[in-house]
Amino acid sequence: MENFSVAISYNGSLGWVEYDEAERKVKVNLDDAEGKALAEKFLTTSHEIKIPHETLLDFTAENIDPNESAKNLQIVLTRLWEATGVHVDWSRPVDYVKAHPHY
């Protein structure tokens, strides 16, 4: 079972969020203490999110727990920046960030 990871950034600091499938746990790796605390709090809390279905007008509000699955975490990550200012760098290679967690 491979863990899901994605790069993040906050106030000039690079890091990543990782989801451990076996433990069903989200871990935030970021050198900025404020950004790390904001991301950890947001990513370990359930959120009511409107999820799209068949059409652009077909949404239902669902309670999403990011610790339940990698898919749920990915849904909650789409709201991270707006809620906390922590940016999800979807296109940044996360393996590079893990090896070089700085700009």
C-alpha positions in Angstrom: 0.0 0.0 0.0 1.5 3.3 -1.1 0.9 6.5 0.8 -0.5 9.6 -0.9 1.6 12.7 -0.8 1.3 16.2 -2.2 3.6 19.3 -1.9 2.5 22.4 0.0 3.9 25.8 0.6 3.3 28.6 3.2 5.1 31.9 3.6 8.1 30.8 1.6 8.4 27.4 3.2 8.0 24.2 1.2 6.6 21.0 2.7 4.2 18.2 2.0 1.1 16.5 3.3 1.1 12.7 3.5 -1.7 10.2 4.1 -0.8 6.9 5.7 -3.3 4.4 4.3 -2.5 1.7 6.9 -3.0 4.1 9.9 -5.6 6.3 8.3 -3.7 9.3 9.4 -2.8 12.7 7.8 0.7 14.1 8.5 1.8 17.6 7.7 5.6 18.2 7.1 6.3 21.9 7.0 9.1 24.0 8.6 6.8 27.0 9.2 5.1 26.4 12.6 2.1 28.6 11.9 1.4 27.0 8.6 1.9 23.5 10.0 -0.5 24.2 12.8 -3.2 25.7 10.5 -2.9 22.8 8.0 -2.9 20.1 10.7 -6.0 21.5 12.4 -7.9 21.9 9.0 -6.8 18.4 7.7 -7.8 16.5 10.9 -11.3 18.0 11.1 -14.4 16.8 9.3 -15.9 19.4 6.9 -19.3 19.7 5.2 -18.5 20.1 1.5 -20.8 20.3 -1.5 -19.9 17.4 -3.7 -20.8 17.5 -7.5 -22.7 14.6 -9.1 -24.3 14.3 -12.6 -24.6 17.9 -13.7 -23.1 21.3 -12.8 -26.2 22.0 -10.7 -26.3 18.6 -8.9 -24.6 19.0 -5.6 -25.1 17.4 -2.2 -23.6 18.5 1.1 -21.6 15.7 2.5 -19.6 15.4 5.7 -16.0 14.6 4.6 -13.5 13.2 7.1 -9.9 13.7 5.6 -8.6 10.9 7.8 -11.0 8.3 6.4 -9.3 7.9 3.0 -6.8 9.4 0.5 -9.8 10.4 -1.7 -11.4 12.3 1.2 -8.1 14.0 2.0 -7.8 15.1 -1.6 -11.3 16.6 -1.5 -10.5 18.5 1.7 -7.2 19.7 0.2 -9.1 21.6 -2.4 -10.4 23.9 0.4 -7.1 24.2 2.3 -5.7 27.4 0.7 -8.9 29.4 1.1 -9.3 28.4 4.7 -5.7 28.6 5.9 -3.5 30.3 3.3 -1.5 27.0 2.9 -1.1 26.4 -0.8 -1.4 22.9 -2.3 1.3 22.6 -5.0 -0.5 19.9 -7.0 2.0 20.1 -9.9 5.2 20.4 -7.9 7.0 17.0 -7.8 6.6 15.9 -4.1 9.6 13.6 -4.2 11.8 16.7 -5.1 10.2 18.7 -2.2 10.9 15.8 0.2 14.6 15.8 -0.9 14.9 19.6 -1.0 12.3 21.2 1.3 13.3 24.8 0.5 13.2 27.3 -2.4 
